[in-house]
Amino acid sequence: MRGLFEDLDRLDLDAHLRRWSAPEAARADGDVSEWMAAAQMFAARIQEDPARVTDEQWRAVERAWSALLAAAERATGPQRNEWLLRDLWLRSWLVEKIGPHGDESLFDPGPVLERVLDAMPMSPEAAAELAPGWRDLARERILELRMIRMLLNPARHIAPLLADHPRRPELDTWQEVAARLP
């Protein structure tokens, strides 16, 4: 199964789709750097020329991309939200560049916002309370506060498309708090 990580830079989009949709991809045991390279190369192929990707390919992209990230997390653990952040960034980039597109959730800004908000390590009130004295906090707490900012960035890029989303007020609250975080 190590062959899944070979020649990643030589694969075109269809080859990535086949590779990451294959059943053996779900059982692969790569190290973190191999999975990061796989996700990075696949995302690069998706972003190369999104206008040329067909609707059928987009459906396959969504399945293969989700399968790759799920396999990466299974093999390596969440890696401080590495796989979630990669997914959020790719989805927000696609929504920003292409806009909402058909019935594909890959192009739906709502799930990006919902996943961002659901992944927050604490409430906005708790973060606001910790913000002024963040330099005196334990390292783990500081990392949680930084994660809040990292999680918010993908949603911030597509915020104009989220104006009517029912959870938009939560995003606005978090944005205010984030300005005071490390």
N, C-alpha and C positions, 0 to 999 in steps of 0.2 A: 504494500500500500504506500510505500515511500515514493513510488513513481508518480503519485499525485502531485508532488511538489517539484517535479523536474520540468524544465523548459517552460516555466510559467510565462516568461517574457516573450516566448515565441507563439503563444496561443492567440488565435483570433477570438472574437466574441463567441462564435458558435462552438469553438473547441472548449472554451471555458464553460459554456452552458452544458455541454455533454459531460465534461469532467466533474463538475460539481453537482450534477443531477444524478450521477451514477450511484447505485446503492453502496458501493464500497467507500464512497466519500464520507458517508455518515459514520463509518467505523474506523476511519483513518486516525493514526496516532502520530501526529506531527508535534514538533515543539512550537513554542510561541512564535519564534521568528519565521518558521515555515508558514504558519497560518497567517501571520501578518503579511508576508509576501504574497500569498495566494489571494487574500482579500484586496490588497493594494493593486495587484495586476488585473484582477477581475474588474475592480472599480475603474481602473484606467481604461480598460477596453470599453466599458459601458459609456464612459465620458468622452471617448475619442470623437465620436460623431453620432450623438443621440438622434439626430434628425433622420439618419438612415436606418435606424432600428425599426423593424416592422412591429405591428401589434402582436403578432404571434411570438416574435422574439421577446417582446417586453413581458409577456406572460411567463415565458421560460426564464427570463432574467430574474423575475421576482421569485420564482420557485428555487432556482439555482443559488441565487444570492442568499436567500433565507437558509437554504440547506448548508451552504458553506459556513455561514456564521454560527449556525446551531452546532455543526460538527466541530468548529474551532472552539466554541465554549465547552462542549462536552470533553474535548481532548485536553484543554488547557485551563479551564475555569474561566470566570468572568474577566479576569485581568483588569480589575478596577474599571469596569464598564467599557473596556476596549471594544468589544464586539458591538455593544449597543451604540456607542458613539460612532463607530464606523457606519453602522446602518443609518443612524439619524442624519449623519453628514451627507451620505450618498442620496438619501431620500430628499433631504432639504435642497440639495444641489439640483436634483432632477425637477423638483417642483418649481424652484426658482428659475431655472433655465428653460424648461419646457412648459411649465404650468400644469394645473390639473388636467388630466388626460384620460378620457374614457372611464372605464370601470376599474382601472388598475389601482390598487391601493398603494402601489409604489409612487404614484403621483398625487396622492391625497395628503394635503397638509395636516388634516385633523389628527391622524394617528401619530404623526411626528410630535405634535403638541401634547397629546395624551400620554405618550410614552415618556416624554421629557418630564412632565409633571408627576407621573407615577413613579419615576426613578429617583425623585428627590430624596436625599438622605435624612431630611428633617423638615419641619414646617417652616414657612417663611417667618413666623414669629420667633421661633427658636434661632434661626439664622440671624435675624435682625438683632436679637439680644446678644449673640456671640460676636457679631461683627466689630464693635468698637475695640474689644480687647483681644482680637484674634492672634496677635503676636505672642500672647501669654498662654495660649492654648496648647494642649498636647498635639503632637504631630498628626495623629489620626484625625483629630477634630479639624485641624487646618486643612487637611486633604479633603475632608467632607465639604468644607466651605468652598474650596477650589472646584470640587466636582460640580457644585451647584452652577457655577459660572460656565464650566465646560458643557454641562447639559443644556443650559439655556441658549448657547450660541446657535445651534442649528435652527431652533424655533425662532430666534430673533431675526434670522435671515429671511424667513418666510412670513414674518408677522403681518405684513399687509394682506396676505391671503387668509389670515385667521380672524379677520375683523368680526365675522358673524359666528365664530365658534363659541359654544356655551362656556368653555373654560378659558376664554381669552382674558377675563378679569384676573384669573390666577396667574397667567403669564405676566400681566402688567404689574401685579404685586411682586412677583419674583424679580422682575426687571428692576424695580425700585430698590429692593434689598440687595441685588447683585452689585449695584454700583458701589456699595460699601464693603464688599467682600474682598479677601486677598486674591 
